[in-house]
Amino acid sequence: MPKIFYVQLTVGNNEFFGEGKTRQAARHNAAMKALQALQNEPIPEKSAQNGESGKEMDDDKDANKSEISLVFEIALKRNMPVSF
């Protein structure tokens, strides 16, 4: 019987659960769920000064980053604690 790993990711006051065949896969699954939720939340006023062109540049750089890295970056910008 194959093992399934489960993790809990807390970002601010939100909790996300992930599962996968490895611990890392479970972390990525939880981070992907967190990213979907965080991207729907409004961006703090500080970051809004960059304008749309800054966002497009960020999207290009983000394509090479893991979901876990992106969650940490978004949480840092919003001053939210992150824990697995």
C-alpha positions, 0 to 999 in steps of 0.5 A: 500500500503506497504512503500518502503524506499530508501537510498543513500550511498556515498563511496568516489566518488561513489554513490549507491542506495538501497531500502527495506521494512525498512530503515535498509533493504534499507541500507543493499541493498545499502551496498551490491551494494557498496561491489560488486563495492569495491571488484573489485577495487585494494587494496592499497599498504599498505594492500598488505603486508599481502599476500594471507594468511591474506586475507583468514583470513579476509574472515573468519572474514567477514562472520559474519559481516554485509554489512554495517560494511564491507563497512565502513572497506573497506572505512577506509582502502582506506581512503574514506569517507562514508555517508548514 
